[in-house]
Amino acid sequence: MTKAINNNASVDELLSVYESIIRDQLGVSKLMLFNEQNNWDCLLSFGIQGEINLNPLELFSRYEGISVLESNSFLEQAGFDVLIPVYHQSQPLAFLIIGDIDEDEIKISPTIKHMNFIQTITNILAVAIENKRLANENIIKERMNKELELAAEMQAMLVPEQFQVPHGMEVAAYYQPHQQVGGDYYDVIPLNNNEVIFCMADVSGKGVSAAFLMANFQANLHALVQYTDYSLSDMVEVLNNRVNQSTRGERFITLFIARVNFKQQSLRYINAGHNPPVLMHQDELYLLEKGCIGLGMLEDIPRVEEGNIRLKKTNTLLLYTDGLTELENPEKEAFGLERLGETMLMNKHLSMTALNEAIVDEMEQFRKSASYFDDTALLSCRFSFT
């Protein structure tokens, strides 16, 4: 048995060696071996007629050590004589019930002479199987960690740290993922000296799959911006089709996308199911809500409404994800749009970087000891015209 373990034999090979020792060498002709791996399963049995239903935890509570089964118990009536529990670090790991020991093959009382040996070899087998399970879990965890690291690196490449913007535009961003890999995305894409497209998106769900979906989304968006002259409505229709192709209805993406023309002093936008950005002009606040449903929610978007705003001399626009407004304090109150608007108005003269910092500070004071439950992304934009 130890040789097989040292040679890294499979579980089936270990069970085969174990059966050979118990059945062929010791003459045991009836056996059931149960092992705990999430659920109690019978790993090995022979000499059994019919089906025997057992409650392993109940047996462990009744038999703490090697036990001769009581007369007239259902196990004794099924032909079993002895129950051997196996513990590892004080936790139930396996148990063995044996019976019908062939006295003709083993002349000296096998019950007395071999039970300790059987318990020992069963313990060795059970611990070896448990070690294999833990090793496999570690391999899976390492693989998942590597995938998460790769996805985190990929996402870091998607989220820009610096922005190239036309004269008259100031941009600052803040991003705090809830997990190692999040599903939020924002971007600023200059078209020429007078026009820029910017957006914010949020993938339903988190983790590696969300990051890969967002990477695919970013590639599609950049291709549309770079190689077509599509309107925002056309872009949204195409992106909806691409998301459906990628997710097959299992995920969706909320998106706010806008196009600013500095010559015309205009902002056109579509809000595809995203949290409404807040546009601030002096002491007035506006929510940008026109648009359509989220991308990937339906095969075809029923209706797309495009918003069009004539910008003032100085305008501040804040894009954000729901990790901001849905943040809760210990009293289960949400941060909310009203508090966000008040924070913007109180800090309207600050730079975009300082405005983001003021909002994050307000979030920290609001949540107190409560934890973040979602990613938080901010994209603050200021448009100034002479």
N, C-alpha and C positions, 0 to 999 in steps of 0.2 A: 504493500500500500504506500509506504513512504517513498519507495523508488518511483512509483507511478506519479506521486505528487511532485517529487523533485524533477521528473521529466516533463512536468507541465501537461500531464494527461488531461483530456477533456472530462467533463462531468460524467458523460456516458461511459468512458473508459474506467473512471474511478469506481462507478457503480458496478461495472462488470467484474473488476478485481474484488470488490467487497462481496458481491454475491458468490463468487467462486470460493472465497474463504469461508463464508458463513454456511453455504449450502454444501459444498463439496468436502471441505476439510473438517467442519464441525458437525455436519449431518443435520443441520436444521432444515426442515422441509416445509415450514410455514412461517412467513415473515411479511410484515408491512413496515416500511420506513417512511416517516413523514418529516418534511423539512419546511421551515418557515422562511418564505421569501415574499413579503407583502401578504401573501395568503398561504395557508397551510396546504401543501400538496403532497400526495403520495409519490415519492421518487422511485420506490422499488417495492415490488410485491411478488411473491410466488407461493404456490400451494394454497391459494385462496379460491373458495367456491362461492359464487354469488357476490353481491355488493354489500359492503360494510360501511355504514355511515358513522363517523366519529366526530366528537367535539374536542379538538386538541387542547384548547385552553382549559376545559373542564377536567381532562385527564391530568394535565400538569398540576392543577389545584388539588387533585386527589392523591396523586402519586409523585412524591418529591424525589424518590430514589428508586433503585431497582426494587421491583415489587412483584410478588407472586399474586396473580389475579384471583379474586375471591371466587369461590364456588358459586355457581348459578348466575354469575355476572354474564352479560351478553357477550363479552369478549371470551370468557372461559367457555361458554357454550358454543362459540364459533371455533373452538379448538386452540385458542391461545392460552399460554401458560404464564408468560412473564412480560412485564412492561419495563422498558429502560428509557428514562428521560435523559436528554442531553442538554446541558446548559453551557453557555459561553458568556463569561463576564456577568454572571448571575441572571442572564436572560434566556428564556426558553428558545432553543435553537432547532432541536429535532427530537423525535422519540421513535422508539422501536418496539414493536410487539412481536413476540415469537412464540411458536408452539410446535407441538408434534415433534419433539426432539427424539431422534432415533437412538434408543438406548443400545441397540445391537451394534451400531457403528462406533459409538463412543462408550467404552466399557465403564469408565469411572464417571460417576455422577456429573453429567455435563452442566446441570443447573448450578451446581456449586463450583465446579472447576473452571467453567468457561464464561460465566456471566461477567466477571470483571474485565476479562479480555474482550468480550463482545462489546461491552460499554466503552472500553478504551478505543477500539478500532472504529466504533461508530462515532465517537467523539472526534477522532482524527479525520474521518470522512466528512462529517458535518462542518467542522471548522475549515477544512480545505475548500468545500463548496462555498461556504460563506466568504472566504478570502477571494475566491474567484469572482463572486458577485460584486464585492467591494472594489476589486481591481477593474472590473468592467465598468462600474459606476464612475470610477476615477477617470477612466479613458474617455467615457462619454462627457464627463464634466470638462476635461481638458479640451476636448474637441469643441464643445459649446463655447468655452472661454475664448478659444482661438477664433471661432466664428464671430463672437461678440467683439473681440478686439479688431478684427478685420472690418466688421460693419461700422464700428465706432470711427476707425480711421477713414473709411469711405464717407461716412456722414460728415466728418470734420472737413473733408475736401469739398463737400457740397455746400456747406454753410460759409459764405465769404467773410473774411475778416476785414477786408478793405473794399471800398466801392469807388468805381470811376463814374462820376456824375457830371452832368452839364453845369455850366456856370449858373448860379442862382438856386442850386439845390444842395441841401445839407442832409446827410444820412448818418444814422447810428443804429447799431443793432445790439441786442442782448439775447443770449440763449442759455438756458439751464435745463439740461435733460433730467428727467426724473429717474431714469435707469441709465445703464451704461450706453444704451442705444435708444434714441427716441425717434419720433416720427414727424417732427416739425421741420419746416423748410421755408427759407425766404431768399430772395434774390433781387438784385438791381441790374438791369441789362440796358446799357446805353444803345440807342439806335443810331444817333448822329449827334451833332452839336446842339440840336434843338429838341430832341425827343428822347424819352427814356421809358422803359417798361419796368415795373417792379411788382412783386407779388409776395404772398405768404400762403403757405399750405399746411395742412395737418392731415396725416394719414390715420385712419381708424386702426386701433391696435398699436402695439409697440414691438420692440425687439428687432431681430435680424430681418424678418420678412418685411416689416414696415420700412426699414432702412433701404432694403433692395428695391422695394416698390418706389420709394421716393427718388432713388438714384435713376430708375427708369423714367420716372416722371420728369426729372430735371433734364435728362438727355432729350426727351421728346419736346419739352418746352423750348430749349435752346435751339433745337433743329428748326422748329416752327418760326422762331424769331429771326434766325440767321438766314434761312433759305426760302422763306415765303414772305409775302406781303399781306398775310391774312389779317382780317379785322379781329378784334378781341372775341367777338361772337364766334367767328369761324375757328379760332384757336380753341375755345372752350369745347366746341362740338368735337373737334379732332381729339383733344385730350380726353374727353369722356370716352370715346371709342377705344383709345389706347389703354386707359385704366381698366375698362371692361375686358379687353383682351388679356391683360396681365393678371387680373384678379378673379375673373369669372364670377363676379358678383359677391365674392367673399369679403372684400374690403372696399372702402370708398375714400375719397380725398375731398376735403373742403378746401376751397381756393378763393383768394381775393387777388385779382389781377387788375392792374391799372396802367394807363398810358398817358403821360403828361407831354403836352406840346407847349414849349416855352414861348414860341412866337405867337401862338394863338391864345396863350394863357388859359389853356383848358386841361381838364382832367376827365378822361373817359375810363370807366371801370365796369367790372362784372364781379359780383359777389356770389360765388357758387357754394352756398350753404355754410359760409365761414362766419365767424364772429364779426359783427359789423365794425369796421375801422371807424375811428373818431376823427373828424376833421374840425380843427379849431381855427377860428378867425376872430381875433381880439377876444371878446368875452362870449362868443357864440360857439356852440358845439353842434355838429351834425353827424348823424350816423349814416354810413354808406351801405345801404341794404339792397339796392336793386341788383337783380341778377337771375339766378336759377338754383335748382337743387344741386347737391354735391355731385362730384364726378364719380361715376361708377355705381350710383344708386339705382339708375335705370339704364336700360340699353340705349334708349334715345331720350334726350332732354326735351320735354314737351314745349318749353318756351324759355327763351333767353332775353332778358331785358337789360339793356346797356345804359348805365348812368352817365350823364354828361354834366360837368360842373364848370362854371366860369370862375376861375381862381381870383382871389383878391390880391392886394399888394403883398401881404405876408400871410402865409397859411402853414399850419402844422397838422400833419396827418400821422396818426398812430395806428399801426397794424399790430395785432397781438393774437395769441392763441388762447384757448379756453382755460389753460393752466393758470392764467392771470385772473380772469373774472370769476372763475369757479373755485378759486382758492378759499378754503374755509378756516376759520379760527376755532379755538376749542369749544365755543358755543354753537358751532355748526352754522354760523352766518357766512354767507358768500361775500367775497371782496366786491364783486358787482360793478356794473357800468357806472352807476352814480358816483361811487367813490373814485373810480378811475378818472371820470370827467373832472371832479373837484381837484384831484391831484394835478391834472394837466393845467387847469386854470390857475392854480396857485403857483405853478412853475413855468408859466407861459413865456417868460423872458429868458429862460435858460437855453443853453445850447442843446442839441439833440442828445449828445452823450450825457450831459448833466440831467436832462429830463428823464432818460432811462434810469439813471442812478436814483433819482428822486422817487420814481415809481417803484423800483425794487426796494428801496428803504421803507416806503409805505407798506409794501407787501410784508416785509419782515416784521414791522411793528404790528401789523394786523393779525398775522397768523400766530404770533407768540410762540407757544410750544407745539403747535400743530405741525404736522409734516406735510410736505408737498406730495400731491398724489398724481401729478401730471407734469409733462414738459411745460416750460414757460418760454415763449419767444416774443420779443418786441422788435419792431422795426419803425423807428421814428424818422419822419421826413419833413423837411421844411422847404417850402417853395417861396422864393422872394423875387419880386418884379419891381423894376425901377420906373 
